[in-house]
Amino acid sequence: MRFPGSKWYLAKWIISHFPPHRVFVDVFGGSGAIILRKP
């Protein structure tokens, strides 16, 4: 889902800056752009 303010186009860049982890919680889910594009 894309809407103004969505991070859909920035998702790959944002994910590349995540530190190593086992659990991911997206507290500001919005459209879910990050969680849907996360491997």
PDB file of N, CA, C, O and CB in Angstrom:
ATOM      1  N   MET A   1       0.857  -1.168   0.000  1.00  0.00           N
ATOM      2  CA  MET A   1       0.000   0.000   0.000  1.00  0.00           C
ATOM      3  C   MET A   1       0.909   1.238   0.000  1.00  0.00           C
ATOM      4  O   MET A   1       1.810   1.349   0.831  1.00  0.00           O
ATOM      5  CB  MET A   1      -0.978  -0.006   1.237  1.00  0.00           C
ATOM      6  N   ARG A   2       0.673   2.143  -0.912  1.00  0.00           N
ATOM      7  CA  ARG A   2       1.461   3.366  -0.965  1.00  0.00           C
ATOM      8  C   ARG A   2       0.562   4.567  -0.696  1.00  0.00           C
ATOM      9  O   ARG A   2      -0.542   4.658  -1.234  1.00  0.00           O
ATOM     10  CB  ARG A   2       2.165   3.506  -2.333  1.00  0.00           C
ATOM     11  N   PHE A   3       1.031   5.470   0.124  1.00  0.00           N
ATOM     12  CA  PHE A   3       0.297   6.697   0.395  1.00  0.00           C
ATOM     13  C   PHE A   3       1.305   7.786   0.745  1.00  0.00           C
ATOM     14  O   PHE A   3       2.442   7.467   1.094  1.00  0.00           O
ATOM     15  CB  PHE A   3      -0.744   6.497   1.546  1.00  0.00           C
ATOM     16  N   PRO A   4       0.931   9.055   0.665  1.00  0.00           N
ATOM     17  CA  PRO A   4       1.863  10.127   1.004  1.00  0.00           C
ATOM     18  C   PRO A   4       2.443   9.920   2.410  1.00  0.00           C
ATOM     19  O   PRO A   4       1.701   9.711   3.370  1.00  0.00           O
ATOM     20  CB  PRO A   4       1.160  11.497   0.912  1.00  0.00           C
ATOM     21  N   GLY A   5       3.742   9.980   2.516  1.00  0.00           N
ATOM     22  CA  GLY A   5       4.391   9.755   3.800  1.00  0.00           C
ATOM     23  C   GLY A   5       4.864   8.327   3.990  1.00  0.00           C
ATOM     24  O   GLY A   5       5.557   8.028   4.962  1.00  0.00           O
ATOM     25  N   SER A   6       4.498   7.441   3.072  1.00  0.00           N
ATOM     26  CA  SER A   6       4.924   6.049   3.160  1.00  0.00           C
ATOM     27  C   SER A   6       6.431   5.948   2.954  1.00  0.00           C
ATOM     28  O   SER A   6       7.024   6.770   2.256  1.00  0.00           O
ATOM     29  CB  SER A   6       4.179   5.184   2.124  1.00  0.00           C
ATOM     30  N   LYS A   7       7.037   4.956   3.553  1.00  0.00           N
ATOM     31  CA  LYS A   7       8.477   4.746   3.409  1.00  0.00           C
ATOM     32  C   LYS A   7       8.776   3.670   2.365  1.00  0.00           C
ATOM     33  O   LYS A   7       9.862   3.091   2.372  1.00  0.00           O
ATOM     34  CB  LYS A   7       9.095   4.357   4.757  1.00  0.00           C
ATOM     35  N   TRP A   8       7.840   3.401   1.481  1.00  0.00           N
ATOM     36  CA  TRP A   8       7.987   2.334   0.487  1.00  0.00           C
ATOM     37  C   TRP A   8       9.273   2.484  -0.322  1.00  0.00           C
ATOM     38  O   TRP A   8      10.009   1.513  -0.498  1.00  0.00           O
ATOM     39  CB  TRP A   8       6.785   2.323  -0.453  1.00  0.00           C
ATOM     40  N   TYR A   9       9.551   3.686  -0.814  1.00  0.00           N
ATOM     41  CA  TYR A   9      10.732   3.897  -1.653  1.00  0.00           C
ATOM     42  C   TYR A   9      12.023   3.946  -0.835  1.00  0.00           C
ATOM     43  O   TYR A   9      13.104   3.710  -1.376  1.00  0.00           O
ATOM     44  CB  TYR A   9      10.581   5.186  -2.447  1.00  0.00           C
ATOM     45  N   LEU A  10      11.926   4.243   0.442  1.00  0.00           N
ATOM     46  CA  LEU A  10      13.098   4.298   1.317  1.00  0.00           C
ATOM     47  C   LEU A  10      13.341   2.986   2.058  1.00  0.00           C
ATOM     48  O   LEU A  10      14.342   2.860   2.763  1.00  0.00           O
ATOM     49  CB  LEU A  10      12.940   5.420   2.316  1.00  0.00           C
ATOM     50  N   ALA A  11      12.456   2.020   1.915  1.00  0.00           N
ATOM     51  CA  ALA A  11      12.514   0.799   2.715  1.00  0.00           C
ATOM     52  C   ALA A  11      13.854   0.083   2.607  1.00  0.00           C
ATOM     53  O   ALA A  11      14.423  -0.280   3.636  1.00  0.00           O
ATOM     54  CB  ALA A  11      11.410  -0.136   2.299  1.00  0.00           C
ATOM     55  N   LYS A  12      14.378  -0.135   1.410  1.00  0.00           N
ATOM     56  CA  LYS A  12      15.657  -0.844   1.267  1.00  0.00           C
ATOM     57  C   LYS A  12      16.777  -0.101   1.980  1.00  0.00           C
ATOM     58  O   LYS A  12      17.622  -0.723   2.625  1.00  0.00           O
ATOM     59  CB  LYS A  12      16.010  -1.023  -0.217  1.00  0.00           C
ATOM     60  N   TRP A  13      16.791   1.221   1.870  1.00  0.00           N
ATOM     61  CA  TRP A  13      17.826   2.024   2.518  1.00  0.00           C
ATOM     62  C   TRP A  13      17.691   1.941   4.035  1.00  0.00           C
ATOM     63  O   TRP A  13      18.685   1.783   4.744  1.00  0.00           O
ATOM     64  CB  TRP A  13      17.744   3.492   2.053  1.00  0.00           C
ATOM     65  N   ILE A  14      16.467   2.046   4.527  1.00  0.00           N
ATOM     66  CA  ILE A  14      16.222   1.972   5.972  1.00  0.00           C
ATOM     67  C   ILE A  14      16.638   0.610   6.511  1.00  0.00           C
ATOM     68  O   ILE A  14      17.317   0.530   7.534  1.00  0.00           O
ATOM     69  CB  ILE A  14      14.734   2.239   6.289  1.00  0.00           C
ATOM     70  N   ILE A  15      16.237  -0.460   5.834  1.00  0.00           N
ATOM     71  CA  ILE A  15      16.556  -1.819   6.270  1.00  0.00           C
ATOM     72  C   ILE A  15      18.065  -2.049   6.272  1.00  0.00           C
ATOM     73  O   ILE A  15      18.580  -2.752   7.142  1.00  0.00           O
ATOM     74  CB  ILE A  15      15.864  -2.850   5.365  1.00  0.00           C
ATOM     75  N   SER A  16      18.775  -1.467   5.313  1.00  0.00           N
ATOM     76  CA  SER A  16      20.231  -1.653   5.249  1.00  0.00           C
ATOM     77  C   SER A  16      20.943  -1.044   6.458  1.00  0.00           C
ATOM     78  O   SER A  16      22.096  -1.384   6.722  1.00  0.00           O
ATOM     79  CB  SER A  16      20.782  -1.036   3.965  1.00  0.00           C
ATOM     80  N   HIS A  17      20.287  -0.161   7.189  1.00  0.00           N
ATOM     81  CA  HIS A  17      20.880   0.467   8.367  1.00  0.00           C
ATOM     82  C   HIS A  17      20.491  -0.219   9.682  1.00  0.00           C
ATOM     83  O   HIS A  17      20.908   0.228  10.750  1.00  0.00           O
ATOM     84  CB  HIS A  17      20.475   1.917   8.421  1.00  0.00           C
ATOM     85  N   PHE A  18      19.712  -1.281   9.622  1.00  0.00           N
ATOM     86  CA  PHE A  18      19.348  -2.017  10.831  1.00  0.00           C
ATOM     87  C   PHE A  18      20.558  -2.791  11.345  1.00  0.00           C
ATOM     88  O   PHE A  18      21.302  -3.361  10.547  1.00  0.00           O
ATOM     89  CB  PHE A  18      18.162  -2.979  10.556  1.00  0.00           C
ATOM     90  N   PRO A  19      20.770  -2.824  12.650  1.00  0.00           N
ATOM     91  CA  PRO A  19      21.826  -3.676  13.199  1.00  0.00           C
ATOM     92  C   PRO A  19      21.361  -5.136  13.163  1.00  0.00           C
ATOM     93  O   PRO A  19      20.171  -5.402  12.996  1.00  0.00           O
ATOM     94  CB  PRO A  19      22.191  -3.244  14.659  1.00  0.00           C
ATOM     95  N   PRO A  20      22.294  -6.083  13.319  1.00  0.00           N
ATOM     96  CA  PRO A  20      21.886  -7.497  13.376  1.00  0.00           C
ATOM     97  C   PRO A  20      20.863  -7.698  14.503  1.00  0.00           C
ATOM     98  O   PRO A  20      21.015  -7.146  15.593  1.00  0.00           O
ATOM     99  CB  PRO A  20      23.131  -8.425  13.594  1.00  0.00           C
ATOM    100  N   HIS A  21      19.833  -8.483  14.231  1.00  0.00           N
ATOM    101  CA  HIS A  21      18.780  -8.698  15.222  1.00  0.00           C
ATOM    102  C   HIS A  21      18.051 -10.003  14.932  1.00  0.00           C
ATOM    103  O   HIS A  21      18.188 -10.579  13.852  1.00  0.00           O
ATOM    104  CB  HIS A  21      17.785  -7.515  15.232  1.00  0.00           C
ATOM    105  N   ARG A  22      17.267 -10.466  15.919  1.00  0.00           N
ATOM    106  CA  ARG A  22      16.441 -11.662  15.745  1.00  0.00           C
ATOM    107  C   ARG A  22      14.960 -11.320  15.717  1.00  0.00           C
ATOM    108  O   ARG A  22      14.165 -12.057  15.135  1.00  0.00           O
ATOM    109  CB  ARG A  22      16.717 -12.663  16.860  1.00  0.00           C
ATOM    110  N   VAL A  23      14.583 -10.211  16.337  1.00  0.00           N
ATOM    111  CA  VAL A  23      13.178  -9.810  16.424  1.00  0.00           C
ATOM    112  C   VAL A  23      13.047  -8.383  15.905  1.00  0.00           C
ATOM    113  O   VAL A  23      13.869  -7.521  16.217  1.00  0.00           O
ATOM    114  CB  VAL A  23      12.645  -9.922  17.893  1.00  0.00           C
ATOM    115  N   PHE A  24      12.004  -8.140  15.109  1.00  0.00           N
ATOM    116  CA  PHE A  24      11.744  -6.799  14.592  1.00  0.00           C
ATOM    117  C   PHE A  24      10.309  -6.424  14.918  1.00  0.00           C
ATOM    118  O   PHE A  24       9.378  -7.155  14.580  1.00  0.00           O
ATOM    119  CB  PHE A  24      12.005  -6.723  13.058  1.00  0.00           C
ATOM    120  N   VAL A  25      10.130  -5.289  15.572  1.00  0.00           N
ATOM    121  CA  VAL A  25       8.799  -4.785  15.907  1.00  0.00           C
ATOM    122  C   VAL A  25       8.670  -3.397  15.302  1.00  0.00           C
ATOM    123  O   VAL A  25       9.437  -2.495  15.641  1.00  0.00           O
ATOM    124  CB  VAL A  25       8.562  -4.756  17.463  1.00  0.00           C
ATOM    125  N   ASP A  26       7.712  -3.223  14.417  1.00  0.00           N
ATOM    126  CA  ASP A  26       7.488  -1.929  13.764  1.00  0.00           C
ATOM    127  C   ASP A  26       6.370  -1.215  14.519  1.00  0.00           C
ATOM    128  O   ASP A  26       5.191  -1.400  14.216  1.00  0.00           O
ATOM    129  CB  ASP A  26       7.124  -2.104  12.234  1.00  0.00           C
ATOM    130  N   VAL A  27       6.746  -0.401  15.500  1.00  0.00           N
ATOM    131  CA  VAL A  27       5.741   0.249  16.347  1.00  0.00           C
ATOM    132  C   VAL A  27       4.962   1.337  15.618  1.00  0.00           C
ATOM    133  O   VAL A  27       3.850   1.678  16.020  1.00  0.00           O
ATOM    134  CB  VAL A  27       6.405   0.842  17.563  1.00  0.00           C
ATOM    135  N   PHE A  28       5.540   1.885  14.545  1.00  0.00           N
ATOM    136  CA  PHE A  28       4.842   2.880  13.735  1.00  0.00           C
ATOM    137  C   PHE A  28       4.558   2.252  12.377  1.00  0.00           C
ATOM    138  O   PHE A  28       5.088   2.701  11.361  1.00  0.00           O
ATOM    139  CB  PHE A  28       5.683   4.203  13.590  1.00  0.00           C
ATOM    140  N   GLY A  29       3.725   1.218  12.355  1.00  0.00           N
ATOM    141  CA  GLY A  29       3.475   0.423  11.161  1.00  0.00           C
ATOM    142  C   GLY A  29       2.985   1.179   9.949  1.00  0.00           C
ATOM    143  O   GLY A  29       3.483   0.954   8.846  1.00  0.00           O
ATOM    144  N   GLY A  30       2.026   2.068  10.118  1.00  0.00           N
ATOM    145  CA  GLY A  30       1.485   2.806   8.974  1.00  0.00           C
ATOM    146  C   GLY A  30       1.032   1.861   7.880  1.00  0.00           C
ATOM    147  O   GLY A  30       0.134   1.045   8.087  1.00  0.00           O
ATOM    148  N   SER A  31       1.656   1.972   6.707  1.00  0.00           N
ATOM    149  CA  SER A  31       1.295   1.113   5.577  1.00  0.00           C
ATOM    150  C   SER A  31       1.984  -0.241   5.656  1.00  0.00           C
ATOM    151  O   SER A  31       1.665  -1.144   4.882  1.00  0.00           O
ATOM    152  CB  SER A  31       1.648   1.794   4.263  1.00  0.00           C
ATOM    153  N   GLY A  32       2.925  -0.393   6.582  1.00  0.00           N
ATOM    154  CA  GLY A  32       3.664  -1.650   6.689  1.00  0.00           C
ATOM    155  C   GLY A  32       4.777  -1.765   5.661  1.00  0.00           C
ATOM    156  O   GLY A  32       5.258  -2.868   5.404  1.00  0.00           O
ATOM    157  N   ALA A  33       5.196  -0.658   5.069  1.00  0.00           N
ATOM    158  CA  ALA A  33       6.190  -0.674   3.994  1.00  0.00           C
ATOM    159  C   ALA A  33       7.490  -1.348   4.416  1.00  0.00           C
ATOM    160  O   ALA A  33       8.076  -2.097   3.635  1.00  0.00           O
ATOM    161  CB  ALA A  33       6.477   0.740   3.534  1.00  0.00           C
ATOM    162  N   ILE A  34       7.943  -1.095   5.626  1.00  0.00           N
ATOM    163  CA  ILE A  34       9.213  -1.676   6.070  1.00  0.00           C
ATOM    164  C   ILE A  34       9.058  -3.172   6.310  1.00  0.00           C
ATOM    165  O   ILE A  34       9.856  -3.961   5.803  1.00  0.00           O
ATOM    166  CB  ILE A  34       9.711  -0.980   7.353  1.00  0.00           C
ATOM    167  N   ILE A  35       8.065  -3.568   7.058  1.00  0.00           N
ATOM    168  CA  ILE A  35       7.898  -4.988   7.380  1.00  0.00           C
ATOM    169  C   ILE A  35       7.600  -5.819   6.129  1.00  0.00           C
ATOM    170  O   ILE A  35       8.008  -6.978   6.051  1.00  0.00           O
ATOM    171  CB  ILE A  35       6.774  -5.168   8.404  1.00  0.00           C
ATOM    172  N   LEU A  36       6.905  -5.252   5.166  1.00  0.00           N
ATOM    173  CA  LEU A  36       6.599  -5.998   3.944  1.00  0.00           C
ATOM    174  C   LEU A  36       7.809  -6.157   3.032  1.00  0.00           C
ATOM    175  O   LEU A  36       7.859  -7.106   2.249  1.00  0.00           O
ATOM    176  CB  LEU A  36       5.489  -5.311   3.189  1.00  0.00           C
ATOM    177  N   ARG A  37       8.773  -5.267   3.110  1.00  0.00           N
ATOM    178  CA  ARG A  37       9.951  -5.335   2.243  1.00  0.00           C
ATOM    179  C   ARG A  37      11.155  -5.932   2.946  1.00  0.00           C
ATOM    180  O   ARG A  37      12.208  -6.106   2.334  1.00  0.00           O
ATOM    181  CB  ARG A  37      10.299  -3.960   1.732  1.00  0.00           C
ATOM    182  N   LYS A  38      11.009  -6.246   4.221  1.00  0.00           N
ATOM    183  CA  LYS A  38      12.111  -6.823   4.987  1.00  0.00           C
ATOM    184  C   LYS A  38      12.249  -8.302   4.635  1.00  0.00           C
ATOM    185  O   LYS A  38      11.258  -9.031   4.600  1.00  0.00           O
ATOM    186  CB  LYS A  38      11.885  -6.638   6.515  1.00  0.00           C
ATOM    187  N   PRO A  39      13.509  -8.751   4.369  1.00  0.00           N
ATOM    188  CA  PRO A  39      13.687 -10.183   4.029  1.00  0.00           C
ATOM    189  C   PRO A  39      13.410 -11.090   5.205  1.00  0.00           C
ATOM    190  O   PRO A  39      13.515 -12.310   5.082  1.00  0.00           O
ATOM    191  CB  PRO A  39      15.099 -10.438   3.526  1.00  0.00           C
TER     192      PRO A  39
END
